Amino acid sequence: MILTEENIHILFDRAISILKAQGTALNHFQGAAFEKVLYDALMTSSKQLEVSNLKKIDHVSGKKYPDIVIILSDQTKLGVEVKTSKTEGWSTLGGSIFESTRV
């Protein structure tokens, strides 16, 4: 498979299936711990889909964003910012991303 910005949803759909298969075990992962779980799911997805133009997937994490960077062989970079919530809803007191921390 050739991964593009237009069909990246296929990679994420596969990763979501992998995550859903883990069931409630995922409830124990929050924040940076879930970033690693998602990174692993994306790596597995890319191998299952045999993405031929994938250069690498980086788990950046820390005080930088995005948390995960997908780099294609043509140097296209696709970023994933990972957020978790312990409740059904989302609320924030302010943004957590500053341009100066962008990778």
TORLUMVEX-366383 format. One line per field, with one value per atom (N, C-alpha, C, CB): atom name; x, z negated, y negated; residue in three letters. Coordinates in Angstrom, 2 decimals, always signed. Atoms other than C-alpha are relative to their C-alpha. Glycine has a CB too. Layout:
<rs>
marnu: (CA/...)
x: (X/...)
z: (Z/...)
y: (Y/...)
timi: (Ala/...)
</rs>
This chain:
<rs>
marnu: (N/CA/C/CB/N/CA/C/CB/N/CA/C/CB/N/CA/C/CB/N/CA/C/CB/N/CA/C/CB/N/CA/C/CB/N/CA/C/CB/N/CA/C/CB/N/CA/C/CB/N/CA/C/CB/N/CA/C/CB/N/CA/C/CB/N/CA/C/CB/N/CA/C/CB/N/CA/C/CB/N/CA/C/CB/N/CA/C/CB/N/CA/C/CB/N/CA/C/CB/N/CA/C/CB/N/CA/C/CB/N/CA/C/CB/N/CA/C/CB/N/CA/C/CB/N/CA/C/CB/N/CA/C/CB/N/CA/C/CB/N/CA/C/CB/N/CA/C/CB/N/CA/C/CB/N/CA/C/CB/N/CA/C/CB/N/CA/C/CB/N/CA/C/CB/N/CA/C/CB/N/CA/C/CB/N/CA/C/CB/N/CA/C/CB/N/CA/C/CB/N/CA/C/CB/N/CA/C/CB/N/CA/C/CB/N/CA/C/CB/N/CA/C/CB/N/CA/C/CB/N/CA/C/CB/N/CA/C/CB/N/CA/C/CB/N/CA/C/CB/N/CA/C/CB/N/CA/C/CB/N/CA/C/CB/N/CA/C/CB/N/CA/C/CB/N/CA/C/CB/N/CA/C/CB/N/CA/C/CB/N/CA/C/CB/N/CA/C/CB/N/CA/C/CB/N/CA/C/CB/N/CA/C/CB/N/CA/C/CB/N/CA/C/CB/N/CA/C/CB/N/CA/C/CB/N/CA/C/CB/N/CA/C/CB/N/CA/C/CB/N/CA/C/CB/N/CA/C/CB/N/CA/C/CB/N/CA/C/CB/N/CA/C/CB/N/CA/C/CB/N/CA/C/CB/N/CA/C/CB/N/CA/C/CB/N/CA/C/CB/N/CA/C/CB/N/CA/C/CB/N/CA/C/CB/N/CA/C/CB/N/CA/C/CB/N/CA/C/CB/N/CA/C/CB/N/CA/C/CB/N/CA/C/CB/N/CA/C/CB/N/CA/C/CB/N/CA/C/CB/N/CA/C/CB/N/CA/C/CB/N/CA/C/CB/N/CA/C/CB/N/CA/C/CB/N/CA/C/CB/N/CA/C/CB/N/CA/C/CB/N/CA/C/CB/N/CA/C/CB/N/CA/C/CB)
x: (+0.84/+0.00/+0.88/-0.95/-0.66/+1.14/-0.83/+0.12/+0.68/+0.24/+0.07/+0.62/+0.08/-0.91/-0.81/-0.64/+0.83/-2.54/-1.48/+0.26/+1.39/-5.77/-0.48/-0.19/+0.45/-5.80/+0.58/+0.37/-0.58/-4.09/-1.04/+0.65/+1.07/-7.47/+0.03/-1.37/-0.10/-6.84/+0.96/+0.47/-0.98/-3.77/-0.63/+1.26/+0.62/-5.74/-1.16/-0.49/+1.09/-8.75/+0.56/-0.78/-0.63/-6.45/+0.51/+1.15/-0.51/-4.81/-1.16/+0.78/+1.17/-8.26/-0.49/-1.14/+0.41/-9.17/+0.91/-0.01/-0.98/-5.99/-0.26/+1.44/+0.27/-6.79/-1.30/-0.07/+1.29/-10.42/+0.13/-1.07/-0.20/-9.22/+0.57/+0.92/-0.56/-7.46/-1.07/+1.12/+1.12/-10.82/+0.30/-0.41/-0.11/-10.92/+1.42/-0.91/-1.39/-7.20/+0.57/+0.86/-0.47/-6.71/-0.37/-0.56/+0.43/-8.47/+1.11/-1.16/-1.10/-5.24/+1.06/+0.66/-1.00/-3.31/-0.52/+0.40/+0.34/-3.46/+1.25/-0.56/-1.10/-1.32/+1.09/+0.60/-1.17/+2.18/-0.03/+1.28/+0.09/+1.47/-0.88/-0.55/+0.86/-1.36/+0.68/-1.34/-0.75/+0.90/+0.80/+0.94/-0.80/+3.15/-0.88/+0.79/+0.93/+0.16/-0.45/-1.23/+0.41/-1.03/+1.15/-0.52/-1.19/+2.50/+0.18/+1.27/-0.14/+2.73/-1.07/-0.05/+1.09/-0.67/+0.24/-1.35/-0.31/+0.40/+1.14/+0.38/-1.10/+3.63/-0.53/+1.10/+0.59/+1.69/-0.86/-0.83/+0.87/-0.84/+0.81/-0.83/-0.81/+1.85/+0.63/+1.10/-0.55/+3.40/-1.07/+0.66/+1.09/+0.05/-0.44/-1.18/+0.42/-0.84/+1.13/-0.52/-1.19/+2.67/+0.17/-0.11/-0.17/+3.06/+1.41/-0.23/-1.30/+5.84/+0.74/-0.18/-0.65/+6.52/+0.17/-0.77/-0.18/+6.80/+1.49/-0.77/-1.39/+10.20/+0.15/+0.54/-0.02/+9.53/-1.17/+1.32/+0.97/+7.12/+0.77/-1.24/-0.72/+8.61/-0.97/+0.83/+0.74/+7.22/+0.80/-0.21/-0.73/+8.31/-0.28/-0.38/+0.47/+6.29/+0.67/+0.22/-0.61/+7.44/-0.68/+1.47/+0.55/+6.95/+0.15/+0.68/-0.04/+6.90/-1.27/+1.28/+1.13/+4.16/+0.35/-1.27/+0.96/+2.97/+0.68/-0.74/-0.54/+3.38/+0.56/-1.08/-0.43/+3.78/+0.14/-1.00/-0.23/+5.24/+0.18/+1.24/-0.10/+4.70/+0.73/-1.43/-0.82/+7.38/-0.01/+1.47/+0.04/+6.90/+1.30/-1.20/-1.28/+9.70/+0.21/+0.05/-0.16/+9.00/+0.17/-1.21/-0.21/+9.62/-1.29/+0.98/+1.25/+5.91/-0.08/-1.23/+0.12/+5.33/-1.46/+0.94/+1.36/+2.00/+0.08/-0.89/-0.11/+1.62/-1.27/+0.36/+1.12/-0.57/+0.20/-0.09/-0.01/-1.31/-0.97/-0.40/+0.79/-2.59/-0.55/+0.85/+0.66/-5.10/-0.82/-0.90/+0.83/-6.82/-0.91/+0.86/+0.94/-9.73/-0.52/-1.17/+0.53/-10.93/-1.52/+0.52/+1.45/-14.51/-0.47/-0.48/+0.57/-16.85/+0.22/-1.48/-0.11/-16.33/+1.41/-0.93/-1.28/-13.51/-0.18/+0.54/-0.01/-12.71/+1.45/-0.80/-1.36/-9.65/-0.03/+0.75/-0.11/-8.58/+0.78/+0.66/-0.79/-6.30/+0.68/+1.03/-0.69/-4.36/+1.26/+0.33/-1.20/-1.54/+1.13/-0.30/-0.98/+0.38/+0.52/-0.61/-0.65/+2.84/+0.80/+0.91/-0.70/+4.28/+1.48/-0.20/-1.44/+7.78/+0.38/+0.45/-0.31/+7.49/-0.25/-0.83/+0.32/+6.56/+1.24/-0.66/-1.08/+8.71/-0.14/-0.05)
z: (+0.00/+0.00/+0.00/-1.21/-0.01/+0.76/-0.91/+1.46/+0.95/-2.15/+0.48/-1.40/-0.38/-1.32/-1.06/+1.42/+0.90/-3.19/+0.21/+0.22/-0.33/-1.45/-0.51/+1.49/+0.45/-2.58/-1.35/+1.04/+1.31/-5.97/-0.95/-0.62/+0.86/-7.50/-0.02/+0.49/-0.04/-6.44/-1.07/+1.40/+1.03/-8.68/-1.39/+0.14/+1.30/-11.57/-0.28/-0.08/+0.19/-11.02/-0.49/+1.31/+0.43/-11.35/-1.43/+0.96/+1.37/-14.47/-1.01/-0.09/+0.89/-15.99/-0.25/+0.60/+0.16/-15.37/-0.98/+1.35/+0.91/-17.15/-1.43/+0.43/+1.34/-20.09/-0.57/+0.05/+0.47/-20.32/-0.42/+1.10/+0.35/-20.45/-1.41/+1.01/+1.35/-23.72/-1.07/-0.14/+0.92/-25.30/-1.15/-0.55/+1.17/-28.78/-0.55/-1.08/+0.43/-29.27/+0.30/+0.68/-0.37/-27.60/-1.04/+1.34/+1.00/-30.49/-0.96/-0.78/+0.92/-32.47/+0.57/-0.41/-0.66/-29.95/+0.19/+1.35/-0.14/-30.18/+0.44/-1.33/-0.38/-28.69/+0.80/-1.21/-0.72/-27.61/+0.10/-0.69/-0.07/-28.41/+1.17/-1.32/-1.13/-25.85/+1.32/-0.11/-1.21/-23.31/+0.48/-0.26/-0.34/-23.41/+0.54/-1.24/-0.47/-22.99/+1.43/-0.95/-1.34/-19.96/+0.98/+0.00/-0.85/-18.53/+0.39/-0.74/-0.29/-18.81/+0.96/-1.29/-0.89/-17.13/+1.42/-0.53/-1.32/-14.27/+0.66/-0.11/-0.55/-13.83/+0.51/-1.07/-0.40/-13.72/+1.24/-1.16/-1.15/-11.31/+1.27/-0.25/-1.19/-8.93/+0.54/-0.31/-0.42/-8.86/+0.62/-1.18/-0.52/-8.34/+1.38/-0.97/-1.28/-5.50/+1.03/-0.22/-0.88/-4.03/+0.69/+1.06/-0.53/-3.63/+0.57/-1.12/-0.68/-1.08/-0.02/+1.42/-0.02/-1.27/-1.38/+0.87/+1.36/-5.04/-0.33/-1.01/+0.40/-6.07/-1.47/+0.25/+1.41/-9.81/-0.72/-0.65/+0.91/-12.62/-1.28/-0.27/+1.20/-15.49/-1.13/+0.29/+1.21/-19.02/-0.68/-0.97/+0.48/-19.99/-1.48/+0.80/+1.37/-23.20/-0.72/-0.76/+0.80/-26.02/+0.21/+0.32/-0.11/-25.83/+1.41/-0.99/-1.41/-22.06/+0.64/+0.73/-0.74/-19.54/+1.46/-0.23/+0.41/-17.73/-0.75/+1.21/+0.78/-19.90/+0.87/-0.91/-0.94/-16.92/+1.37/+0.04/-1.34/-13.51/+0.95/+0.03/-1.05/-10.46/+1.16/+0.44/-1.07/-7.84/+1.19/-0.49/-1.22/-4.28/+0.77/+0.87/-0.74/-1.83/+0.79/+0.94/-0.71/+0.04/-0.98/+0.90/+1.09/-3.31/-0.48/+0.44/+0.54/-3.84/-1.46/+0.81/+1.42/-7.59/-0.42/-0.85/+0.50/-9.20/-1.52/+0.63/+1.45/-12.88/-0.70/-0.46/+0.82/-15.53/-1.41/+0.00/+1.37/-18.77/-0.78/-0.08/+0.74/-21.34/-1.27/-0.35/+1.22/-24.04/-0.58/+0.31/+0.68/-26.61/-0.98/-0.72/+0.96/-28.94/-0.87/+0.71/+0.93/-32.02/+0.00/-1.41/-0.04/-31.39/+1.46/-0.71/-1.34/-28.40/+0.75/-0.08/-0.63/-27.74/-0.02/-0.67/-0.06/-27.08/-0.59/+1.45/+0.46/-28.88/-0.16/-1.34/+0.12/-28.94/-0.50/+1.35/+0.49/-30.71/+0.97/-1.38/-0.98/-27.86/+0.92/-0.68/-0.94/-24.94/-0.62/+1.27/+0.53/-25.63/+1.03/-0.47/-1.08/-22.41/+0.29/+1.27/-0.37/-21.71/+1.28/-1.15/-1.28/-18.24/-0.21/+0.85/+0.24/-19.72/-0.35/-1.10/+0.36/-20.76/+1.17/-1.22/-1.16/-17.26/+0.54/+1.11/-0.60/-15.79/+1.51/-0.47)
y: (+1.18/+0.00/-1.24/+0.00/+1.31/-3.55/-0.91/-0.59/+0.87/-5.83/-1.44/+0.13/+1.42/-9.36/-0.74/-0.18/+0.80/-12.22/+0.32/-1.50/-0.27/-11.25/+1.35/-0.06/-1.33/-7.60/+0.42/+1.03/-0.33/-7.79/+0.57/-1.24/-0.53/-6.98/+1.53/-0.49/-1.47/-3.36/+0.48/+0.49/-0.34/-3.22/-0.17/-0.88/+0.24/-4.74/+0.94/-1.44/-0.98/-2.48/+1.33/+0.20/-1.26/+0.53/-0.13/+0.39/+0.22/-0.95/+0.01/-1.35/+0.02/-1.56/+1.42/-0.86/-1.40/+2.09/+0.73/+0.72/-0.61/+3.16/-0.45/-0.36/+0.53/+0.89/+0.56/-1.53/-0.53/+2.04/+1.46/-0.14/-1.41/+5.65/+0.16/+0.66/-0.05/+4.79/-0.24/-1.02/+0.18/+3.92/-0.94/+1.33/+0.87/+2.47/-0.11/+0.49/+0.10/+3.08/-1.39/+1.08/+1.33/-0.31/-1.05/-0.40/+0.97/-2.05/-0.39/+0.55/+0.27/-1.92/-0.94/+1.29/+0.83/-4.01/-1.41/+0.60/+1.41/-7.80/-0.76/-0.58/+0.89/-10.55/+0.69/-0.60/-0.53/-9.52/+1.52/-0.45/-1.45/-5.87/+0.43/+0.57/-0.34/-5.84/-0.36/-0.72/+0.34/-7.57/+1.21/-1.21/-1.18/-4.50/+1.12/+0.49/-1.03/-2.16/-0.31/+0.10/+0.40/-4.14/+0.14/-1.44/-0.16/-4.26/+1.47/-0.53/-1.43/-0.46/+0.48/+0.82/-0.39/-0.08/-0.51/-0.53/+0.54/-2.35/+0.77/-1.48/-0.80/-0.39/+1.34/+0.23/-1.28/+2.89/-0.17/+0.60/+0.28/+1.38/-0.18/-1.24/+0.25/+0.18/+1.28/-1.03/-1.29/+3.67/+0.88/+0.72/-0.81/+5.40/-0.49/-0.02/+0.59/+3.01/-0.02/-1.40/+0.00/+3.36/-1.36/+1.12/+1.37/-0.41/-0.10/-1.08/-0.03/-0.65/-1.33/+0.43/+1.30/-4.37/-0.62/-0.94/+0.49/-4.66/-0.02/+0.87/+0.10/-5.96/+0.37/-1.43/-0.36/-5.85/-0.64/-0.43/+0.59/-6.54/-0.30/+0.97/+0.44/-8.54/-0.27/-1.25/+0.35/-8.66/-1.11/+1.25/+1.17/-12.17/-0.22/-1.26/+0.15/-12.72/-1.16/+1.28/+1.07/-14.96/-1.33/-0.12/+1.35/-18.70/-0.55/-0.94/+0.39/-18.77/+0.53/+0.56/-0.53/-18.25/+0.06/-0.84/-1.02/-16.35/+1.14/+0.55/-1.11/-13.25/+1.11/+0.56/-1.03/-10.93/-0.65/+1.22/+0.54/-11.85/+1.16/-0.95/-1.00/-9.68/-0.65/+0.54/+0.58/-10.35/+0.96/-0.27/-0.80/-9.12/-0.16/-0.41/+0.01/-8.41/-1.28/+1.19/+1.27/-11.69/-1.17/-0.26/+0.97/-13.51/-0.68/-1.05/+0.50/-14.26/+0.42/+0.55/-0.29/-14.50/-0.18/-0.91/+0.04/-13.72/+0.13/+1.15/+0.01/-14.56/+0.45/-1.36/-0.47/-12.98/-0.54/+1.58/+0.49/-14.81/+0.87/-1.53/-0.98/-12.31/-0.64/+1.24/+0.49/-13.26/+1.13/-1.25/-0.99/-11.07/-0.72/+1.07/+0.55/-11.66/+1.13/-0.73/-1.01/-9.79/+0.00/-0.24/+0.10/-10.91/+0.02/-1.30/-0.02/-10.93/-1.32/+0.30/+1.31/-14.65/-0.55/-0.97/+0.70/-17.06/-1.38/-0.08/+1.38/-20.26/-0.41/-0.19/+0.50/-22.44/-1.44/+0.10/+1.37/-25.60/-0.87/-0.03/+0.72/-26.56/+0.98/-0.91/-0.88/-25.20/+0.57/-0.76/-0.62/-22.81/+0.03/+1.41/-0.06/-23.41/-1.41/+0.63/+1.24/-26.19/+0.22/-0.52/-0.14/-26.75/+0.25/-1.25/-0.16/-26.91/+1.44/-0.93/-1.38/-23.24/+0.97/+0.42/-0.86/-21.96/+0.69/-0.83/-0.79/-19.18/-0.10/+1.49)
timi: (Met/Met/Met/Met/Ile/Ile/Ile/Ile/Leu/Leu/Leu/Leu/Thr/Thr/Thr/Thr/Glu/Glu/Glu/Glu/Glu/Glu/Glu/Glu/Asn/Asn/Asn/Asn/Ile/Ile/Ile/Ile/His/His/His/His/Ile/Ile/Ile/Ile/Leu/Leu/Leu/Leu/Phe/Phe/Phe/Phe/Asp/Asp/Asp/Asp/Arg/Arg/Arg/Arg/Ala/Ala/Ala/Ala/Ile/Ile/Ile/Ile/Ser/Ser/Ser/Ser/Ile/Ile/Ile/Ile/Leu/Leu/Leu/Leu/Lys/Lys/Lys/Lys/Ala/Ala/Ala/Ala/Gln/Gln/Gln/Gln/Gly/Gly/Gly/Gly/Thr/Thr/Thr/Thr/Ala/Ala/Ala/Ala/Leu/Leu/Leu/Leu/Asn/Asn/Asn/Asn/His/His/His/His/Phe/Phe/Phe/Phe/Gln/Gln/Gln/Gln/Gly/Gly/Gly/Gly/Ala/Ala/Ala/Ala/Ala/Ala/Ala/Ala/Phe/Phe/Phe/Phe/Glu/Glu/Glu/Glu/Lys/Lys/Lys/Lys/Val/Val/Val/Val/Leu/Leu/Leu/Leu/Tyr/Tyr/Tyr/Tyr/Asp/Asp/Asp/Asp/Ala/Ala/Ala/Ala/Leu/Leu/Leu/Leu/Met/Met/Met/Met/Thr/Thr/Thr/Thr/Ser/Ser/Ser/Ser/Ser/Ser/Ser/Ser/Lys/Lys/Lys/Lys/Gln/Gln/Gln/Gln/Leu/Leu/Leu/Leu/Glu/Glu/Glu/Glu/Val/Val/Val/Val/Ser/Ser/Ser/Ser/Asn/Asn/Asn/Asn/Leu/Leu/Leu/Leu/Lys/Lys/Lys/Lys/Lys/Lys/Lys/Lys/Ile/Ile/Ile/Ile/Asp/Asp/Asp/Asp/His/His/His/His/Val/Val/Val/Val/Ser/Ser/Ser/Ser/Gly/Gly/Gly/Gly/Lys/Lys/Lys/Lys/Lys/Lys/Lys/Lys/Tyr/Tyr/Tyr/Tyr/Pro/Pro/Pro/Pro/Asp/Asp/Asp/Asp/Ile/Ile/Ile/Ile/Val/Val/Val/Val/Ile/Ile/Ile/Ile/Ile/Ile/Ile/Ile/Leu/Leu/Leu/Leu/Ser/Ser/Ser/Ser/Asp/Asp/Asp/Asp/Gln/Gln/Gln/Gln/Thr/Thr/Thr/Thr/Lys/Lys/Lys/Lys/Leu/Leu/Leu/Leu/Gly/Gly/Gly/Gly/Val/Val/Val/Val/Glu/Glu/Glu/Glu/Val/Val/Val/Val/Lys/Lys/Lys/Lys/Thr/Thr/Thr/Thr/Ser/Ser/Ser/Ser/Lys/Lys/Lys/Lys/Thr/Thr/Thr/Thr/Glu/Glu/Glu/Glu/Gly/Gly/Gly/Gly/Trp/Trp/Trp/Trp/Ser/Ser/Ser/Ser/Thr/Thr/Thr/Thr/Leu/Leu/Leu/Leu/Gly/Gly/Gly/Gly/Gly/Gly/Gly/Gly/Ser/Ser/Ser/Ser/Ile/Ile/Ile/Ile/Phe/Phe/Phe/Phe/Glu/Glu/Glu/Glu/Ser/Ser/Ser/Ser/Thr/Thr/Thr/Thr/Arg/Arg/Arg/Arg/Val/Val/Val/Val)
</rs>
